[in-house]
């Protein structure tokens, strides 16, 4: 009565307890620890839960196949039509251009047609991801965008890439993350927005603390409630009612850009959660705006495997069409960057 598992390339350098928690994902943590103490050997020897696995290690778990199957979820793969654009790809990472209206991950309403499932299908067709060869690993998104936000979503194709790019995303010095947005109101000068926010999970909203960190003179590292967020906004083209802006985020909080711009008095046009209902209704009727005009346009790497490289994603046609209708300048994000950087 023994189940043998061979550690693959994507299992290397993972702690034994974390590997088993993912492999037996239905098992409670207490059972995992009990298994390691009594029922698990690595290469014929008992090991501590902190033991780091290497590719080729044989993990023997003393239980029946039926018992093992009962502790594992069924791994389901979906075959869905590819809608994303491939912006850059190598053997470790994939940069995708997410279209409007597509969830990054599934929710209670939609589990099949998601960007994650589309990427899995794409990599399976190429032979870069073979589920039957993996103990637990699946390609995963390093960052996420809201359903109606378009632009760059990064996927790790290996466990090592996931670790590397997740760490880079958390390092505000490693990557410049730039967005384009069309906001209500006129902005004539750059804005630097610094605040702390909390999440209201019941309404799926982010909320600024009433007494912000910036107002109190607090710094990012101060220990207090809420999560620090910092957003830099640069106007690219301004009209009497709307402004095209480039947004750089130094932190990556849920709904950060949408919340920060709304609280600054310049909500993103079309934003149903943080926007101006009257202006949204007008824009929907006149221009067909159906969601926030927010687009992740570029990631510029200063560290890591892609140091010195910039990955760009042009705005979707709908964004460009509305931009041209609202502003005399036919500025794209790149043209706007040249104007402001001179």
N, C-alpha and C positions, 0 to 999 in steps of 0.2 A: 504494500500500500504506500506507494511513493509517487509524487509528481515531480518530474525533472524539468527544469527551465534553464535554457542556455542564454546568458546575457549577450545581447547584440550590440552593435555599434552605438545605438541610441540609449543603451543602458549604462554605458561606461561612465565612471565617476559619479554615479548616483549612490546615495546611502542605501544600505540594505533595507532599512525600515521604510524609506520613501518609495523604493522600488516595489516592495510588497504591498504597500498601501494602494498604489496605483494598479498593480496586477490583480489583487483581491479587493477591488474597489467597493464591494458590498460589506466587507468585514469591518467591524468596529476596531478602533485603535487598540483597545485592550486585548482583542484577540490577536492582532498583529504582533504585539509585544510578547504575548504568551507563546505564539508560534516560534518567534526568534529564540526564546529561552529554551524551548523543549523540542520543537519539531522541524527546525530548519538547519541545514548544513550547507556551507559554501565550499566547493571543492573537497568535500569529505570532512570538513571541520566546522564546529560551531563557531559562530562569529558574533560580535556585538552588533547592535543595531546601527552604530555609526560607521561600520565597515563600508568602504567605498568599493563598488564593483568594478571589474574590468571586463572588456569584451572577451567572450569565451568562457567566463566563469560558469560553473554548473551549480545551480541552486536546487537542492533537493528538499522538498517539503513532504513530510510524512503524513499524508492523508490520501484518501481515495480520489479518483478522477471525479466521481459524483460530488463529493464534498467540495472539491476545488471549483467545479462548475457552478455550484450553488452560491459561491462567494464572488462570482464574476458577472459583470453586466454583459449583455449581448452587444457585440461591436457591430453597429449598423453603418453601412455606407450608402449614401444617396447618389443617384445618377441624375444630375440636374444640368440644364443648359448653361454653358459658360456665358456670362454677361460682362465680366470684368476685362480690363485691358492689362496686358503684361507690360510693365514699365521698365523693369530690370530683373534679371534672374541669373543666378549662378548655382553652384552645387549646394550652397548652404541657405540661400535666402531668396525670397520672391517678393518683389514690390508690385502690388496690384493697384489699378485705378478703379475704385468702387463707384458704380453708377448710382444715380438717385433712386430712392425707394427700396434699396436692398439692405436687409439686416446683415450686420457683420456676423453675429451669433444668433441662434434661434431663441425664440421666446415662447410663451405659452400659446400664442396664436399661430406662429409659423416655425416649424422645426425642419422643414425640408429645403426650401429654396433660400439658402443663406450663402453669404460669401465664403464662409468656412467650408461648407459642403461643395460649393463650386470649385474651390481650390483643391480640395481633396480629390475630386473627380478628375480635374485637369492633371494633377501629379500622378494619379493612378494610370491614366491613359499614356502618359510619358514613360511610365515605369520607374519614376522617382520615388513613389510611395507604394509599397506592397503590404497591405494590412496583415496578411498571414505571416509575414516575416517579423512582425513587431510584437513585443510582449505587452506594451502599453502605449507606445509613442504614436501620436498623430500630429501632422503639421498643424501649427496653431498661429493665430494672429498675435503679433507683438503689441500692436496698438489697435484701437477700435474707433469707428466713426458711427455717429447716429444714423438711423435709417435714411434720412433725407439730406445728410451731409455727404458730399461727394469727395473723391480724391484718394490720396495714398493710404493704403493699409499694407503693412509689412508682415510677411509670414516667415517663420523659421521652418526650414525643411528638415532640420535635424535638431536633436536635443541640445547639442552644443551651440547651434545658432540661436535657439530660443534663449538660452542663458545669456549669450553675448549681447544680442540685440535688446533684450529686456533691460539689461543693465545700462546700455547706451541710452535707451529712451528715458531712463530715470535720471540721467546725468545731464543737467541743463547746459553744461559746457561742451558736451560731445556732439550734439546735433542742433542745428537751427531748423525749427519746424515752422513753416510759413503757410498761412491761409489767405485766401481772398474772401471778402464778404462785401455785400451791399447793405448798408445800414441806413436807417432813417435819420434825418437831420443833417446839418452841414458840419463837417469837421475840417478845420483849416490848419491845425497844428498837431503834431504827434502827441499821443496820450500814453502814459505809463500807469497801468492800473494794478494796485497791490491790495489784496484783501485776504480774509480768511472766510471759508465757506463750510457749511455743513449740508448733509444730504437728508432730504425728507423722502424716505423710501416709499411711503404710502402713496405719494403723488408723483414719484419719480422726478423730483425737482431738486435743484441745488439752491441754497439760500445763503446770502451773505450774513455774517454776524452783524448785529446792530452796531456794535462798537468795533470798527475794523482795526486790523493790525496796523494799517498805514496811519490812521488817525491817532493811534496811541503811541506811535513811534516804535512799535515792536518790529523785530526783525524776523526773518524766515525761521531761524533756529529756536526762537522762544517757545517755551513749553506753555501752551495755552490751548483752549478748545478750538476746534475747527482745523481745516487743512489750508495751508498757505497756497495762494495762487498769484501768479504774476503774468500780466499780459501787456504787450507793447503794440500799439495801434498807430499805423502811419497812413494818412490820407493819400490816395493816388489820383483821384478825380472827384471834384465836389460840385454839386448843383445846389439849388435852393432847398430841395426836399430830401435829397439822398446823397450819400458819399460812398464811393468805392474805396475800400481800405485794404491794406496788407496788414495781417495780424501775425505777430510772432509770440508763441507761448513758451515761457521758461519753466512752467509746470504743466502737468497733464491731468487736470481734474475733470470729472464728469460734467459736461455742459459748461466748461469754464468760459469759453469765448462767448457763448450765447448769454450766459448770466452776466458776465462782466460788462459787455457792451450794453445790455439792457439797463443795468444799474447805473451806467454812465450817461444814460439818457439817449442812447443811440442803438435801440434794438435792431437785430438783423431783420431785414425785410422778409416777410413770409414766415417768420418763426411763430408756430402756433402756441408755444409754451411760454416764451418770454417776450414775445413781440407786441406790437401795437395792433389791436384787432381792427380798427378802422382803416389803417393804412394797409394792413394785410388784405382786407376785403377789396379795397380799391385796386391793389396790385394784382389780385387774383382775377378781377373782372377785366382789367385793362391789358395785363401782360400774361395772364395765365400762371401766375406764381402759385405753386402748390405746397411749398415748404421753404425752410430757411435757405437763403442764398449764401451758403457757406461752403467753401471748397478748400481742401488740403492740397496746396499747389506745389510744394517743394520741401525736400529734406536735404540739408547740406551737412555732410559729415566732417567732423574735425578730429575724430578718434575712431578706433576700431578698424575692422577689415576694409571698410570703404572710405577711410580717411582721405579727404581731398575730393571726394566725388559728390555731386549733386544729382539727386533723382527728382525729376519734375513731372507734373501731370497737368496738362492743359485743362482749363475749365470746360464743362460740358456745353454743348451748343445752346441749351436753354439759358444758362448763365450768361454766355456771351451775347446772345440776342437781347436779353433784358438790359444788360450793361450798355449796349450800343443805343438802345432806345432811351435810356435815362441820362446818358452823358454824351456831350458832343464829341469828346475825345474818344477815339476808338482804341482806348488803352487796354492792353492785356496786362497781366501781372508783370511780365518782363519789361514792357515799355514803361509801366509805372515805376518799376524799380530804377530804370535808367534816369527817369525824370527826377526822382527824389534823391538819388545817390550822387547826383552831379555836384 
